[in-house]
Amino acid sequence: MSDLLHTLNPKNIPQHVAIIMDGNGRWAKMKGNSRIFGHQSAIEAVRDTTEGAVASGIKYLTLYAFSTENWKRPKFEVNALMELLVMTIRKETPTLQKNNVQLKAIGNISELPSGCQDQLQEAMSITQDNTGMVLNLALSYGGRWDILAATRKLMEDAIKGLISPNDLTEKIFSDCLSTKFLPDPELMIRTSGEFRVSNFLLWEIAYAEIHITQKLWPDFRRNDLYLAIQDYQKRERRFGKTSEQINPA
């Protein structure tokens, strides 16, 4: 398949795309290999999708790399994932620099092993002045975790007399979330054909267009991203209004 970038309307590229990268284990099992092999094979999908996102003009790409629920997986798999995370960040940082990509992260980062935290912090520091796309990794992240953390902060502020219930707005609440530096995603992609959001950006995806692909994540490439954007560009985004209000005669 030829590169589909030329088929996209450059005036209607979603500013923020979020991806639930699902299917590594199933992909590996289909090939008679371990789940770890699936996670290792997913790195090329991340690299090609990130470069495709840069080429398309996307400004923010958020990848759901490790959820709060993923800690429940077998210890050997979690350990392997953490080692893979460190290795991948170290290896890919020069490419991020070359492509002018800034690396950011959301989630309960303090739960990650110290080696992961150090490597992540170093990569974010190296790329912090880059002015191109922001690649945002959701690590030890869950939408409910984030909403609870924001609620706790607001309750503490209320106890201190810094805010009253009548002052609370969506903007104030959003500014307490770990995603406060991001616009809400216009497009959310899920691979592997599953129809659920899996505790991902629960507050932020209120009006995101959702694209489900049957592709398992290790097989996902930039053309699959472009197909999702094509799908997005066919949608009518009404935000509660009618078609007539959006497109008056």
C-alpha positions in Angstrom: 0.0 0.0 0.0 1.4 3.4 -0.9 1.6 6.2 1.7 -1.8 7.6 2.3 -0.7 10.9 3.7 -1.5 12.7 0.4 -5.2 11.6 0.7 -5.7 13.6 3.9 -7.2 17.1 4.1 -4.4 19.1 5.7 -6.9 21.7 7.0 -8.7 19.1 9.1 -6.0 17.2 10.9 -6.9 16.4 14.6 -4.7 18.4 16.9 -4.5 15.6 19.5 -4.7 11.9 18.8 -4.8 9.3 21.6 -4.2 5.6 20.9 -5.0 2.5 23.0 -2.2 0.2 21.8 -3.9 -3.2 22.3 -3.2 -6.7 21.0 0.5 -7.4 21.7 -0.2 -10.6 23.6 -2.7 -12.0 21.0 -0.4 -11.1 18.2 2.5 -13.1 19.8 0.2 -16.0 20.7 -0.9 -16.3 17.0 2.8 -16.6 16.0 3.5 -19.2 18.7 5.6 -16.8 20.8 5.5 -15.3 24.3 3.6 -12.2 25.3 7.0 -10.5 25.8 7.8 -11.1 22.2 4.6 -9.2 21.3 5.6 -6.2 23.4 9.1 -6.2 21.9 7.6 -6.3 18.4 5.4 -3.4 19.2 8.3 -0.9 19.2 8.3 -0.6 15.4 4.6 0.3 15.5 5.3 3.1 18.0 8.2 4.4 15.9 6.4 4.4 12.6 3.1 5.8 14.0 5.0 8.6 15.8 6.9 9.5 12.6 3.6 9.3 10.6 1.9 11.6 13.1 4.7 14.1 12.8 4.4 14.0 9.0 0.6 14.5 9.1 0.8 17.6 11.3 -0.6 16.2 14.5 0.5 18.3 17.4 -0.1 15.9 20.3 0.1 12.1 20.3 -0.8 10.3 23.5 0.0 6.6 23.7 -1.5 4.4 26.4 1.6 2.5 27.3 0.9 1.1 30.7 -2.3 1.4 32.7 -2.9 1.3 36.5 -4.5 -2.1 35.9 -1.5 -3.5 34.1 0.3 -3.8 37.5 -2.0 -6.8 38.1 -0.3 -8.8 35.3 2.2 -11.6 36.2 5.3 -10.1 37.8 7.7 -11.5 35.1 5.7 -9.7 32.4 5.6 -6.4 34.3 9.4 -6.6 34.9 10.0 -7.3 31.3 7.8 -4.4 30.3 9.7 -2.0 32.6 13.1 -3.2 31.2 11.7 -2.8 27.6 10.5 0.7 28.5 13.9 1.8 29.7 15.7 0.3 26.7 13.2 1.8 24.2 13.3 5.3 25.7 17.1 5.3 25.7 17.3 4.0 22.1 14.6 6.3 20.7 15.6 9.6 22.3 18.0 10.6 19.5 15.2 10.0 16.9 12.9 12.2 18.9 15.5 14.8 18.9 16.1 14.5 15.1 12.3 14.8 14.5 12.0 17.8 16.9 9.6 15.8 19.1 9.1 16.7 22.8 8.6 13.7 25.1 6.1 14.1 28.0 4.4 11.6 30.4 1.3 11.4 32.5 0.4 8.9 35.2 1.5 7.9 38.6 5.2 8.0 37.6 6.4 7.5 41.1 5.2 3.9 41.0 7.6 3.1 38.2 11.0 1.5 39.0 13.6 4.1 39.8 15.5 3.2 36.6 12.4 3.9 34.5 11.9 7.2 36.2 15.5 8.2 35.7 15.5 7.3 32.0 12.1 9.0 31.4 13.2 12.1 33.2 16.5 12.2 31.2 14.6 11.9 27.9 12.1 14.5 28.8 14.9 16.9 29.8 16.8 16.3 26.6 13.7 16.9 24.4 12.1 19.7 26.5 13.1 22.5 24.1 11.8 20.7 21.0 9.1 22.7 19.3 7.4 20.0 17.1 4.9 17.4 18.1 4.5 16.4 21.7 4.7 12.6 22.3 2.9 11.9 25.5 3.3 8.5 27.2 0.5 7.4 29.6 2.4 5.3 32.1 0.9 3.8 35.3 -2.0 5.9 34.2 -5.8 5.5 34.6 -8.6 7.9 34.0 -10.2 7.2 37.4 -6.8 7.6 39.2 -6.4 11.0 37.6 -10.0 12.1 38.4 -9.6 11.0 42.0 -6.2 12.8 42.3 -7.8 16.0 41.0 -10.7 15.7 43.3 -8.4 15.2 46.3 -6.5 18.4 45.4 -9.7 20.4 45.1 -11.0 19.1 48.4 -7.7 20.1 50.0 -7.9 23.6 48.4 -11.5 23.9 49.7 -10.5 23.0 53.3 -7.8 25.7 53.1 -10.4 28.2 51.9 -8.7 28.6 48.5 -11.9 27.6 46.6 -15.6 27.2 47.2 -17.9 24.7 45.6 -19.6 27.5 43.6 -16.3 28.5 42.1 -15.7 25.1 40.5 -15.8 25.0 36.7 -14.8 22.5 34.0 -11.7 24.6 33.4 -10.6 24.6 37.0 -11.2 20.8 37.2 -9.3 20.2 34.0 -6.4 22.2 35.3 -6.0 19.8 38.2 -5.7 16.7 35.9 -2.3 15.4 34.8 -3.4 16.2 31.2 -3.7 20.0 31.9 -0.9 20.7 29.3 -2.9 18.9 26.6 -6.0 19.9 24.5 -8.7 17.3 24.7 -8.2 14.6 22.0 -10.4 14.9 18.9 -9.6 11.4 17.8 -9.1 8.2 19.9 -7.9 5.0 18.1 -8.1 1.5 19.6 -6.4 -1.4 18.0 -7.4 -5.1 18.1 -11.1 -4.6 17.5 -12.1 -4.2 21.2 -15.0 -1.7 21.8 -14.1 -0.2 25.2 -12.1 2.8 26.5 -10.3 0.8 29.3 -10.0 3.7 31.8 -8.2 5.9 29.3 -8.6 9.7 29.4 -12.2 9.4 30.8 -12.7 13.1 31.3 -10.9 14.2 28.2 -12.5 12.0 25.5 -16.1 13.3 26.2 -16.3 14.5 22.6 -13.5 12.5 20.9 -14.3 10.6 17.7 -13.5 6.9 18.3 -12.0 4.8 15.6 -11.7 1.0 16.1 -9.4 -1.0 13.9 -9.1 -4.8 13.8 -5.3 -4.5 13.4 -3.3 -5.8 16.4 -0.9 -3.1 17.6 2.4 -4.8 16.4 1.0 -4.6 12.9 -0.2 -1.0 13.1 1.7 1.5 10.9 1.4 5.1 9.7 -1.1 4.2 7.0 -3.4 2.8 9.6 -3.1 6.1 11.4 -3.9 7.9 8.1 -7.0 5.6 7.6 -8.2 6.6 11.1 -7.7 10.3 10.2 -9.6 9.7 6.9 -12.5 8.3 9.0 -12.3 11.3 11.4 -12.5 13.7 8.4 -15.7 12.1 7.3 -17.4 12.7 10.7 -19.6 15.7 11.5 -18.6 17.0 14.9 -21.7 18.7 16.4 -20.9 19.0 20.1 -24.6 18.8 21.0 -25.8 21.0 18.2 -27.8 20.0 15.1 -26.4 19.5 11.6 -28.3 22.7 10.5 -26.5 24.7 13.1 -23.1 23.4 12.1 -23.7 23.7 8.4 -26.4 26.4 7.8 -27.9 26.6 4.4 
